[in-house]
Amino acid sequence: MAKTILVVEDEPTLRETLAESLEADGYRAVQAADGRAALASFRAEKPDLVLLDLMLPELSGLEVTRQIRAESTIPIVMLTARDSEVDKVVGLELGADDYVTKPFSFRELSARIRAVLRRGESTGDPLPPRVPLGLVQVDLAGHRVLRNGAEIPIKPKVFELLAFLLRHQGQVMSRDQLLEQVWGYDYAGETRTVDVHVHWLRAAVEPDPAIPTLIQTVRGVGYVLRRPA
């Protein structure tokens, strides 16, 4: 069955062109022209990916991202203006998976969509909406970590790392694998980035971050998540 992509763009010609190009690529495209319509279509259509312009009437793309992330881990690819660096950063911090800067080629956009969808498909077996992990509960749909019912502050990319490790629990992952799967195929960072995010993740979920028992280091290889029996 063709994957459904929700195209959220207020400029009619661009929106329709994107929808036609996506359908020519084998996707099913659903269109929305403003932020409120985007949320309504997201809830009604349950798409496989949202292609989201940030500059929208009614509700901004950032607000749409925030509301979607409160309900779902669906992939989001943002469309941004060339001079909107702050919006890009905020969008990624809110949980968007990637962004494309206008003007862009459809070939580039298509490659990024395929990469984001592949990352979603490679996350292993489905998990329940909430997963117990030691002393905390991981709310996958809500992008939250809870301890005794209270939300623990956690950066979006740290949560993505946690979700990926949960879906591959017991599998040792190298730093390069984590960079590719969590940060994306075109991420230009260093493997030290992974170590820093693992440090933050342990601070959020480990009973004693100095002596980690959940997120374990495999010397010379990488990291593995082991849930307590």
N, C-alpha and C positions, 0 to 999 in steps of 0.2 A: 504494500500500500504506500502511495506517495506521502512523504512527510509534508506537514502543513507549516507554512511560514506566515506569520502575521506581519504585514508590512505597514508600519506606522509612519506616515509622512504627510505633511499638510500641503505640499506643492503637488497639485493633481497630475501634471505631466510626468514628473519624476516618479510619483507613486505608481501610476499605471504602467510606466515603462519598466520599473522594477518588478512589478507583478507579472507582466508578460514575459520578461526575461527569465524569472524564476520558474514559471510554468513551462517555458521552453526547455529548461534544465531538468524537468521532471518532478518539480515540487507542486504542491497545491498552495496557491497564494490567496490570503485573505487580507483585505485592505481596511485601514482605519485612518481618518483624516485629522483626528485630534486626540488628546490624552484621555478624555472620558470614553470616547468610542473605542480606544485601544484597550482599556481595562474591560469594557463590556465584551469585546470580541475575544480577549484572552480568556475570560471566564466561560464564554459560550462555546468557543471553538476548540479550546484546549490544544493550541498549536504546539509543534515540536521545537520551534525557535521563534523569537521575536526580533525583527529588524526594526530598530527604533530610532527615529530622529529625535534629537534633544530639544530643538526649538519647535514647540508645539503650542497651539491654542488650547484653551480650557485647563489642561494640566500639563506641566512641563514633562519632558522626557525623564528628567531626574526623579520627579515625583511618581511617574508611572513605574520606573525601575524600582523605587522603594516599595511601592504597593505590591508589585509582582513578587518581589523577593520576600515579602511577608507571608506569601501564600505558596510559593513554588520555587524550585531550583531550575526551571526551564532556562535554556541558554538565551542570552540577550546579546545581540550585536548592535552597538550604537553607531549612528551616523552623526558626525560632528563637523562643525565648521573649522576651517584651518586655524583660526585664531582663538579657539575655545579650549586652551590647554587645561584651564581650571575645571571646566565641565568634564573633560575626559577623566581627569584624576578623580573627581567626585563620583562620576558614574562608575568607574572601576571599583572605587571604595564601597559603593552601594551594592556591588555584586554583579555588574555587567561582565560578560566574558571576554569581549573584544570590542574594538572600535575601528571604523574606517573613516578617514578624513575626506570631506568633499573638496574638490571634485575627485571622483574615483572611477576606475574602470570596473565594469561588471566582472571581468575576469578576476580581478583582485578580490572583489566582494564575494564572488562564488567560492574562491579558494578558502577564504576565511570562514564562510558558512560551513563548508565541508569539514574543515579542521575542527570547528567548535562542535559540530554534530558527532564527529568521530570521537572526540574526547568524552562526550556524554555517553556514547555507546560502549566505550572501553572501561566504564567504571564498575564493571562486575555485576554480581547478582543484586536484584532489588532488595532494599532494606525497608523495614517498617518506618512509618513517619517519625517515630521517636525510638532512639536506640540507647539503652543503658550502657554506660562506660564508667566503671568504677563508681565513684561518688557522684557522678554527674549524669544528666540526661542530654542526649544530642537530638535536638529538634531539627531534622533535616529539611523539612518543608519550610519551616520558619526561619532557617539560618540562625538558630540560637543554640547556646549551651546553657543549661539550667543546673543550679545546685540548690537543693531544698526548695525548688519552685521559683527561685530568684534567678534572673538572667545574669550571666557573667559577660562582661564586655569582651568582645573578640573581633579582630579585624576580619573583613570579608575574605581576604586571600588566605588567612590562617584557617578560617572555617572551611574553605574549599580544600585545603590540604588535609584537614581532619576528615572531611567527607570522603575524599579519595582513599585515604588510608583505611577508613572503616570498610569501604567497599572491597578493599583488597587485604583485609585483616589476615595476618599470618604469612603474607608474602613480603619478602624483603625487597625494597625498592631502592635503586641507586639514586643519587642526587640528580644525575642527568635524566633519569626516567621521570622523576618528580617535576623537574623543570619543564620537560616536554608536555607532560600530561596535565599539570596544574596551571602552569604559567603560559603555556601555548607554544606552538611550533616556531614562532618567530621571536620568542623572547630573547633579548640580547644580554641578559644578566649573567652572573656567575653563580657557581654552585654554592657559594657562601650564602646567597639569598635563602636557600633551603635551610641551612643551619640556623639562620636568624629566625625564620618562621617556625621551625621546630622548637626553638627556645621559647618563643611566645606561646606556642601551642601547649607545651608542657606546663607553663605557668598557669594556663587556664584549666587544664584537666587533670594533672597529676596530683595525687595526695601530697607528695613531696617532690617538687620539680628537681631538687638536687640529686635525688635517687629515683630516676624515672622507672616505672614498672609497666606503663601502658605503651608509651612511644619509646621503643628501645633502639639503641644504636648498634648496628652490626659493623664492627670495626673493619675498615677497608672496603666496605660495600655501600652502606646507606642506612635506611631506617625501616623498622617494621612495627606495626601496631598489633599488640596482643591483648585481646580482651580477657579479663579475669574469668575463670571458670564459674 
